[in-house]
Amino acid sequence: GERAAAARLLQSREAELRQAGQFQSEQAAHALQLATAERQRHEQAVRELRAEMEAAAVRAVAEARRDDRERMGAKLQRSTLSAAPQGPDAAGELAAARRELAASRDQLGSTEKQ
């Protein structure tokens, strides 16, 4: 009698513990799933942020280069305008400059041939 009752009590207690253990492992598995999903969302957000930052950097560099080209173009235009002869004798000065340039080229050409 008592032994059978004790054995039944022991079996019942073992079954309760098994169920409790199974419940805890199910809870742990669920918590792991949630943590994994959260980590994946975080990694995706980091990838998106990195891509946005890289795109912004590329745009900034392209903008800076364009600004530099525009500034250099404007500077070149101003220096060309200020260096260009103006007034009634401008055509004569331009012709003289062209002759000088041609003479320099000829001289350079004859130096290279020697």
N, C-alpha and C positions, 0 to 999 in steps of 0.2 A: 503494500500500500504506500508507505511513506516514500520508499525508493522510487516507485513509479511516478508518484506525484512530483518528487524532486526532479526526476528526469524530464517530465513534461514541462515543468517550470523552467528548467534549464534550456530545453529545446525552444520554448516560447521566447525566452530572453534572447537566445541566439538569433532567432528569426527577426526580433525587433531590432537588434543591433545590425543585422545584415541590411534590413530596410533603411535604417538610419544612415548606414554607410553608403548605400546606393543613392539615397536622397542627397547626401553631401557631395558625392562624386558627380551627380547630375548638376548640382548647383555650381560646382567648381568648373565643370565643362561649359556651362552657360556663361559664367563669368569670363572664362578664357575666350569664348566666342566674341563677347562684347568688347573685351580688351583688344582682341585682334582687329575687329572692325574699326574700333576707334583709332588704332595705330595706322591702319590703312588710310583712313580719312585724313589723318594728320600728315602722312607721307605725301598724299595726293596734293594737299594744300601747300606743302613745302615745294613740291615740284612746280605747281602753278605759279607760286610767288617767285620762284627762281626764274622761270620762263618770262614772267612780266618784267622782272628787273633786268634781265639780259636784253629784252626787246627795248626797254627804255634806254639802256646804255647805248645800244646800237643807234637808236634815233638821236640821242644827244650827240654822239660822235659825228653822225652824218650832218646834223644841223650845224655843228661847230665848223666842219669842213666847208659846208656851203657858205657860212658867214665869212670864213677866211677867204674863200675864192671871191666872194662879192667885194670884200674890202680891198683885196689885192687888185681886182679888176678896176675898182673905182680909183685906187691910187695910181695904177698904170695909166688910166685914162687922163687923170689930172696931170701927171707928169708929162704925158705925150702932148697934151694941149698946151702946157706952159712952155715946152721945149720947141713946139712948132713955130716957125717964123710967122709973124703976122704983119699986116700992113701992106702998102703998095709994093715994097720990094721983096715980098714973101716968095713970089715965083722965082726970082733971081737967086735968092738964098737956097731954095730947095734944089734948083738946078746945080748950083755950086756944090751942095752937099752930095748930090748924086754923082757928080764928076769925081769928087774926092773919094767916095766909096768905090767907084769903078777903078780908080787909080790904085787904091789899096788892094783891091782884089787882083789886079794885074800884077802888082809888085809881089804879092803873096804867091801867085801862080808861077812867076818866073823864079822865085826863090825855091819853090818846091821842085822845079824842073832841074835845077843845078845839082 
